[in-house]
Amino acid sequence: MARRKAPAIPDDLLDQLLAGGDAAVALNSGELVNALKKALAERALNAEMDFHLGDEAEADNTRNGYGRKTVSTATGKIEIDVPRDRAGSFDPQLI
């Protein structure tokens, strides 16, 4: 009997992403793909902010909430939360 190939994304993680929803609907509507894009973009932006605030020159600068941006992707538009800093000097490179 042929061995089953290990999935690129673990089954339990896929179950969490679908959260009991219909897989066909999630794939056809693009909602799942857009949710993954949003999560990845926001994670990268937060990492950029961490790096920005880690500079010694920015020692007195701190986070100051989030702003919203709408980004066009191949699967549609997504709204992402972009972190802000108090000095207004954060210039994200991702978007």
N, CA, C and O atoms as a GROMACS GRO file, in nm:
protein
  380
    1MET      N    1   0.084  -0.119   0.000
    1MET     CA    2   0.000   0.000   0.000
    1MET      C    3   0.088   0.125   0.000
    1MET      O    4   0.188   0.130   0.072
    2ALA      N    5   0.053   0.224  -0.079
    2ALA     CA    6   0.133   0.345  -0.092
    2ALA      C    7   0.122   0.430   0.036
    2ALA      O    8   0.016   0.440   0.098
    3ARG      N    9   0.234   0.489   0.070
    3ARG     CA   10   0.236   0.577   0.187
    3ARG      C   11   0.175   0.711   0.151
    3ARG      O   12   0.194   0.764   0.041
    4ARG      N   13   0.102   0.764   0.246
    4ARG     CA   14   0.040   0.895   0.225
    4ARG      C   15   0.144   1.005   0.248
    4ARG      O   16   0.218   1.002   0.345
    5LYS      N   17   0.148   1.100   0.157
    5LYS     CA   18   0.241   1.211   0.165
    5LYS      C   19   0.200   1.304   0.280
    5LYS      O   20   0.081   1.331   0.299
    6ALA      N   21   0.298   1.352   0.355
    6ALA     CA   22   0.269   1.445   0.464
    6ALA      C   23   0.221   1.578   0.406
    6ALA      O   24   0.280   1.629   0.311
    7PRO      N   25   0.115   1.635   0.463
    7PRO     CA   26   0.062   1.761   0.410
    7PRO      C   27   0.155   1.878   0.440
    7PRO      O   28   0.227   1.877   0.539
    8ALA      N   29   0.153   1.979   0.353
    8ALA     CA   30   0.234   2.098   0.373
    8ALA      C   31   0.183   2.178   0.494
    8ALA      O   32   0.261   2.239   0.566
    9ILE      N   33   0.052   2.175   0.514
    9ILE     CA   34  -0.010   2.239   0.631
    9ILE      C   35  -0.079   2.128   0.710
    9ILE      O   36  -0.162   2.056   0.654
   10PRO      N   37  -0.047   2.114   0.838
   10PRO     CA   38  -0.106   2.006   0.918
   10PRO      C   39  -0.259   2.009   0.919
   10PRO      O   40  -0.320   2.116   0.915
   11ASP      N   41  -0.319   1.890   0.924
   11ASP     CA   42  -0.465   1.878   0.920
   11ASP      C   43  -0.534   1.954   1.032
   11ASP      O   44  -0.639   2.014   1.010
   12ASP      N   45  -0.477   1.953   1.153
   12ASP     CA   46  -0.541   2.022   1.265
   12ASP      C   47  -0.543   2.174   1.243
   12ASP      O   48  -0.636   2.242   1.286
   13LEU      N   49  -0.441   2.226   1.177
   13LEU     CA   50  -0.439   2.368   1.145
   13LEU      C   51  -0.545   2.401   1.040
   13LEU      O   52  -0.613   2.503   1.050
   14LEU      N   53  -0.559   2.316   0.940
   14LEU     CA   54  -0.664   2.336   0.839
   14LEU      C   55  -0.803   2.330   0.902
   14LEU      O   56  -0.892   2.407   0.865
   15ASP      N   57  -0.821   2.239   0.997
   15ASP     CA   58  -0.949   2.230   1.066
   15ASP      C   59  -0.979   2.360   1.140
   15ASP      O   60  -1.093   2.408   1.141
   16GLN      N   61  -0.877   2.417   1.203
   16GLN     CA   62  -0.895   2.545   1.273
   16GLN      C   63  -0.930   2.657   1.174
   16GLN      O   64  -1.015   2.741   1.202
   17LEU      N   65  -0.863   2.658   1.060
   17LEU     CA   66  -0.889   2.762   0.961
   17LEU      C   67  -1.031   2.754   0.906
   17LEU      O   68  -1.096   2.857   0.886
   18LEU      N   69  -1.078   2.633   0.881
   18LEU     CA   70  -1.213   2.616   0.828
   18LEU      C   71  -1.319   2.636   0.936
   18LEU      O   72  -1.430   2.679   0.906
   19ALA      N   73  -1.285   2.604   1.060
   19ALA     CA   74  -1.374   2.621   1.175
   19ALA      C   75  -1.515   2.568   1.148
   19ALA      O   76  -1.615   2.635   1.175
   20GLY      N   77  -1.522   2.448   1.094
   20GLY     CA   78  -1.651   2.384   1.071
   20GLY      C   79  -1.723   2.431   0.946
   20GLY      O   80  -1.834   2.385   0.918
   21GLY      N   81  -1.663   2.521   0.872
   21GLY     CA   82  -1.725   2.571   0.749
   21GLY      C   83  -1.709   2.473   0.634
   21GLY      O   84  -1.639   2.373   0.647
   22ASP      N   85  -1.772   2.502   0.526
   22ASP     CA   86  -1.766   2.418   0.407
   22ASP      C   87  -1.640   2.451   0.328
   22ASP      O   88  -1.620   2.565   0.288
   23ALA      N   89  -1.555   2.352   0.307
   23ALA     CA   90  -1.427   2.373   0.237
   23ALA      C   91  -1.449   2.423   0.094
   23ALA      O   92  -1.375   2.509   0.047
   24ALA      N   93  -1.550   2.371   0.026
   24ALA     CA   94  -1.576   2.412  -0.113
   24ALA      C   95  -1.613   2.560  -0.119
   24ALA      O   96  -1.567   2.632  -0.208
   25VAL      N   97  -1.695   2.605  -0.026
   25VAL     CA   98  -1.736   2.746  -0.023
   25VAL      C   99  -1.614   2.833   0.007
   25VAL      O  100  -1.596   2.938  -0.056
   26ALA      N  101  -1.531   2.791   0.102
   26ALA     CA  102  -1.412   2.869   0.138
   26ALA      C  103  -1.316   2.881   0.020
   26ALA      O  104  -1.258   2.987  -0.002
   27LEU      N  105  -1.300   2.775  -0.055
   27LEU     CA  106  -1.209   2.779  -0.170
   27LEU      C  107  -1.265   2.861  -0.286
   27LEU      O  108  -1.192   2.937  -0.349
   28ASN      N  109  -1.393   2.846  -0.312
   28ASN     CA  110  -1.454   2.915  -0.426
   28ASN      C  111  -1.471   3.065  -0.402
   28ASN      O  112  -1.461   3.144  -0.495
   29SER      N  113  -1.497   3.104  -0.278
   29SER     CA  114  -1.521   3.245  -0.250
   29SER      C  115  -1.392   3.323  -0.230
   29SER      O  116  -1.391   3.445  -0.242
   30GLY      N  117  -1.284   3.254  -0.200
   30GLY     CA  118  -1.157   3.323  -0.177
   30GLY      C  119  -1.143   3.377  -0.036
   30GLY      O  120  -1.040   3.437  -0.003
   31GLU      N  121  -1.244   3.358   0.049
   31GLU     CA  122  -1.239   3.410   0.186
   31GLU      C  123  -1.122   3.353   0.264
   31GLU      O  124  -1.054   3.427   0.336
   32LEU      N  125  -1.099   3.225   0.252
   32LEU     CA  126  -0.990   3.161   0.327
   32LEU      C  127  -0.855   3.215   0.282
   32LEU      O  128  -0.769   3.245   0.365
   33VAL      N  129  -0.837   3.229   0.153
   33VAL     CA  130  -0.711   3.281   0.099
   33VAL      C  131  -0.691   3.425   0.144
   33VAL      O  132  -0.580   3.463   0.183
   34ASN      N  133  -0.796   3.506   0.139
   34ASN     CA  134  -0.785   3.645   0.182
   34ASN      C  135  -0.757   3.656   0.332
   34ASN      O  136  -0.681   3.743   0.375
   35ALA      N  137  -0.818   3.568   0.412
   35ALA     CA  138  -0.791   3.569   0.556
   35ALA      C  139  -0.645   3.533   0.584
   35ALA      O  140  -0.582   3.591   0.672
   36LEU      N  141  -0.591   3.437   0.508
   36LEU     CA  142  -0.450   3.402   0.524
   36LEU      C  143  -0.358   3.517   0.482
   36LEU      O  144  -0.258   3.544   0.548
   37LYS      N  145  -0.392   3.583   0.372
   37LYS     CA  146  -0.312   3.698   0.326
   37LYS      C  147  -0.313   3.808   0.430
   37LYS      O  148  -0.210   3.867   0.460
   38LYS      N  149  -0.430   3.836   0.486
   38LYS     CA  150  -0.444   3.940   0.588
   38LYS      C  151  -0.359   3.907   0.711
   38LYS      O  152  -0.286   3.991   0.761
   39ALA      N  153  -0.370   3.784   0.758
   39ALA     CA  154  -0.295   3.743   0.877
   39ALA      C  155  -0.144   3.751   0.852
   39ALA      O  156  -0.069   3.797   0.939
   40LEU      N  157  -0.099   3.707   0.736
   40LEU     CA  158   0.043   3.710   0.704
   40LEU      C  159   0.093   3.854   0.691
   40LEU      O  160   0.201   3.886   0.742
   41ALA      N  161   0.018   3.940   0.624
   41ALA     CA  162   0.058   4.079   0.608
   41ALA      C  163   0.066   4.150   0.742
   41ALA      O  164   0.161   4.223   0.768
   42GLU      N  165  -0.034   4.129   0.829
   42GLU     CA  166  -0.035   4.195   0.960
   42GLU      C  167   0.079   4.144   1.047
   42GLU      O  168   0.138   4.220   1.123
   43ARG      N  169   0.110   4.017   1.038
   43ARG     CA  170   0.221   3.962   1.115
   43ARG      C  171   0.354   4.024   1.068
   43ARG      O  172   0.438   4.061   1.150
   44ALA      N  173   0.371   4.035   0.936
   44ALA     CA  174   0.494   4.094   0.883
   44ALA      C  175   0.504   4.242   0.922
   44ALA      O  176   0.613   4.289   0.956
   45LEU      N  177   0.393   4.315   0.916
   45LEU     CA  178   0.395   4.457   0.953
   45LEU      C  179   0.429   4.475   1.100
   45LEU      O  180   0.502   4.568   1.136
   46ASN      N  181   0.377   4.388   1.186
   46ASN     CA  182   0.410   4.397   1.328
   46ASN      C  183   0.557   4.365   1.353
   46ASN      O  184   0.620   4.424   1.441
   47ALA      N  185   0.612   4.272   1.276
   47ALA     CA  186   0.755   4.242   1.287
   47ALA      C  187   0.838   4.362   1.242
   47ALA      O  188   0.941   4.393   1.302
   48GLU      N  189   0.794   4.429   1.135
   48GLU     CA  190   0.863   4.550   1.090
   48GLU      C  191   0.860   4.657   1.199
   48GLU      O  192   0.960   4.725   1.222
   49MET      N  193   0.746   4.671   1.265
   49MET     CA  194   0.734   4.771   1.372
   49MET      C  195   0.827   4.734   1.489
   49MET      O  196   0.892   4.822   1.545
   50ASP      N  197   0.833   4.606   1.524
   50ASP     CA  198   0.924   4.563   1.631
   50ASP      C  199   1.068   4.600   1.597
   50ASP      O  200   1.141   4.650   1.682
   51PHE      N  201   1.107   4.577   1.472
   51PHE     CA  202   1.243   4.611   1.428
   51PHE      C  203   1.264   4.763   1.432
   51PHE      O  204   1.368   4.810   1.475
   52HIS      N  205   1.163   4.838   1.387
   52HIS     CA  206   1.171   4.984   1.386
   52HIS      C  207   1.188   5.039   1.528
   52HIS      O  208   1.270   5.127   1.551
   53LEU      N  209   1.110   4.987   1.621
   53LEU     CA  210   1.117   5.036   1.759
   53LEU      C  211   1.240   4.985   1.832
   53LEU      O  212   1.273   5.036   1.939
   54GLY      N  213   1.307   4.886   1.776
   54GLY     CA  214   1.428   4.833   1.838
   54GLY      C  215   1.548   4.922   1.818
   54GLY      O  216   1.650   4.904   1.885
   55ASP      N  217   1.539   5.018   1.725
   55ASP     CA  218   1.650   5.112   1.701
   55ASP      C  219   1.675   5.194   1.826
   55ASP      O  220   1.582   5.237   1.894
   56GLU      N  221   1.802   5.217   1.856
   56GLU     CA  222   1.836   5.301   1.971
   56GLU      C  223   1.789   5.444   1.950
   56GLU      O  224   1.753   5.512   2.046
   57ALA      N  225   1.787   5.490   1.826
   57ALA     CA  226   1.742   5.626   1.797
   57ALA      C  227   1.593   5.644   1.827
   57ALA      O  228   1.548   5.756   1.849
   58GLU      N  229   1.518   5.536   1.828
   58GLU     CA  230   1.374   5.541   1.852
   58GLU      C  231   1.340   5.500   1.995
   58GLU      O  232   1.229   5.453   2.020
   59ALA      N  233   1.432   5.517   2.089
   59ALA     CA  234   1.415   5.468   2.226
   59ALA      C  235   1.292   5.527   2.294
   59ALA      O  236   1.228   5.457   2.373
   60ASP      N  237   1.256   5.652   2.268
   60ASP     CA  238   1.141   5.712   2.333
   60ASP      C  239   1.013   5.698   2.251
   60ASP      O  240   0.908   5.750   2.290
   61ASN      N  241   1.019   5.629   2.140
   61ASN     CA  242   0.904   5.608   2.053
   61ASN      C  243   0.836   5.477   2.091
   61ASN      O  244   0.904   5.380   2.123
   62THR      N  245   0.704   5.473   2.089
   62THR     CA  246   0.629   5.352   2.122
   62THR      C  247   0.517   5.331   2.021
   62THR      O  248   0.490   5.417   1.937
   63ARG      N  249   0.453   5.215   2.030
   63ARG     CA  250   0.338   5.185   1.944
   63ARG      C  251   0.224   5.280   1.978
   63ARG      O  252   0.212   5.329   2.090
   64ASN      N  253   0.140   5.306   1.878
   64ASN     CA  254   0.027   5.396   1.897
   64ASN      C  255  -0.093   5.347   1.817
   64ASN      O  256  -0.149   5.421   1.736
   65GLY      N  257  -0.133   5.223   1.839
   65GLY     CA  258  -0.252   5.170   1.774
   65GLY      C  259  -0.229   5.126   1.631
   65GLY      O  260  -0.117   5.094   1.590
   66TYR      N  261  -0.338   5.127   1.555
   66TYR     CA  262  -0.336   5.079   1.418
   66TYR      C  263  -0.417   5.170   1.328
   66TYR      O  264  -0.513   5.234   1.372
   67GLY      N  265  -0.378   5.175   1.203
   67GLY     CA  266  -0.455   5.241   1.100
   67GLY      C  267  -0.502   5.132   1.003
   67GLY      O  268  -0.448   5.022   1.002
   68ARG      N  269  -0.601   5.162   0.922
   68ARG     CA  270  -0.653   5.064   0.826
   68ARG      C  271  -0.612   5.103   0.686
   68ARG      O  272  -0.611   5.221   0.649
   69LYS      N  273  -0.576   5.002   0.608
   69LYS     CA  274  -0.548   5.021   0.467
   69LYS      C  275  -0.620   4.913   0.389
   69LYS      O  276  -0.632   4.799   0.434
   70THR      N  277  -0.667   4.948   0.272
   70THR     CA  278  -0.726   4.851   0.182
   70THR      C  279  -0.623   4.819   0.075
   70THR      O  280  -0.569   4.908   0.010
   71VAL      N  281  -0.595   4.690   0.060
   71VAL     CA  282  -0.493   4.644  -0.034
   71VAL      C  283  -0.561   4.558  -0.140
   71VAL      O  284  -0.639   4.469  -0.107
   72SER      N  285  -0.531   4.585  -0.266
   72SER     CA  286  -0.585   4.504  -0.375
   72SER      C  287  -0.492   4.386  -0.399
   72SER      O  288  -0.370   4.403  -0.412
   73THR      N  289  -0.550   4.267  -0.405
   73THR     CA  290  -0.473   4.146  -0.433
   73THR      C  291  -0.536   4.075  -0.552
   73THR      O  292  -0.640   4.118  -0.603
   74ALA      N  293  -0.474   3.969  -0.595
   74ALA     CA  294  -0.527   3.892  -0.708
   74ALA      C  295  -0.663   3.829  -0.676
   74ALA      O  296  -0.742   3.800  -0.766
   75THR      N  297  -0.689   3.808  -0.548
   75THR     CA  298  -0.815   3.744  -0.508
   75THR      C  299  -0.916   3.844  -0.452
   75THR      O  300  -1.018   3.804  -0.396
   76GLY      N  301  -0.889   3.972  -0.467
   76GLY     CA  302  -0.982   4.074  -0.419
   76GLY      C  303  -0.916   4.171  -0.324
   76GLY      O  304  -0.795   4.164  -0.299
   77LYS      N  305  -0.996   4.262  -0.271
   77LYS     CA  306  -0.945   4.362  -0.178
   77LYS      C  307  -0.953   4.309  -0.036
   77LYS      O  308  -1.049   4.242   0.002
   78ILE      N  309  -0.849   4.341   0.043
   78ILE     CA  310  -0.850   4.305   0.184
   78ILE      C  311  -0.815   4.430   0.265
   78ILE      O  312  -0.736   4.513   0.221
   79GLU      N  313  -0.874   4.441   0.384
   79GLU     CA  314  -0.842   4.550   0.475
   79GLU      C  315  -0.745   4.497   0.579
   79GLU      O  316  -0.770   4.395   0.644
   80ILE      N  317  -0.634   4.567   0.594
   80ILE     CA  318  -0.534   4.526   0.692
   80ILE      C  319  -0.515   4.636   0.794
   80ILE      O  320  -0.534   4.754   0.765
   81ASP      N  321  -0.477   4.595   0.914
   81ASP     CA  322  -0.446   4.688   1.022
   81ASP      C  323  -0.296   4.712   1.023
   81ASP      O  324  -0.218   4.620   1.044
   82VAL      N  325  -0.257   4.837   0.999
   82VAL     CA  326  -0.116   4.874   0.991
   82VAL      C  327  -0.078   4.942   1.123
   82VAL      O  328  -0.143   5.039   1.163
   83PRO      N  329   0.026   4.892   1.192
   83PRO     CA  330   0.065   4.953   1.319
   83PRO      C  331   0.118   5.095   1.299
   83PRO      O  332   0.176   5.127   1.196
   84ARG      N  333   0.096   5.180   1.402
   84ARG     CA  334   0.147   5.318   1.402
   84ARG      C  335   0.239   5.336   1.521
   84ARG      O  336   0.232   5.262   1.619
   85ASP      N  337   0.326   5.434   1.510
   85ASP     CA  338   0.410   5.470   1.625
   85ASP      C  339   0.381   5.615   1.662
   85ASP      O  340   0.327   5.690   1.581
   86ARG      N  341   0.417   5.652   1.784
   86ARG     CA  342   0.386   5.787   1.835
   86ARG      C  343   0.456   5.896   1.757
   86ARG      O  344   0.400   6.004   1.737
   87ALA      N  345   0.578   5.870   1.712
   87ALA     CA  346   0.654   5.972   1.640
   87ALA      C  347   0.609   5.985   1.494
   87ALA      O  348   0.647   6.081   1.427
   88GLY      N  349   0.532   5.892   1.444
   88GLY     CA  350   0.488   5.895   1.304
   88GLY      C  351   0.601   5.868   1.207
   88GLY      O  352   0.595   5.908   1.091
   89SER      N  353   0.705   5.800   1.254
   89SER     CA  354   0.821   5.775   1.169
   89SER      C  355   0.824   5.635   1.108
   89SER      O  356   0.916   5.602   1.033
   90PHE      N  357   0.724   5.552   1.141
   90PHE     CA  358   0.721   5.416   1.087
   90PHE      C  359   0.675   5.419   0.942
   90PHE      O  360   0.566   5.467   0.912
   91ASP      N  361   0.759   5.367   0.854
   91ASP     CA  362   0.730   5.360   0.710
   91ASP      C  363   0.742   5.214   0.668
   91ASP      O  364   0.851   5.168   0.635
   92PRO      N  365   0.629   5.139   0.667
   92PRO     CA  366   0.636   4.997   0.636
   92PRO      C  367   0.688   4.972   0.494
   92PRO      O  368   0.654   5.045   0.400
   93GLN      N  369   0.769   4.870   0.482
   93GLN     CA  370   0.826   4.834   0.352
   93GLN      C  371   0.738   4.735   0.277
   93GLN      O  372   0.746   4.726   0.154
   94LEU      N  373   0.655   4.661   0.348
   94LEU     CA  374   0.573   4.558   0.286
   94LEU      C  375   0.469   4.616   0.191
   94LEU      O  376   0.447   4.564   0.082
   95ILE      N  377   0.407   4.725   0.233
   95ILE     CA  378   0.300   4.785   0.150
   95ILE      C  379   0.332   4.930   0.120
   95ILE      O  380   0.254   4.997   0.052
   0.00000   0.00000   0.00000
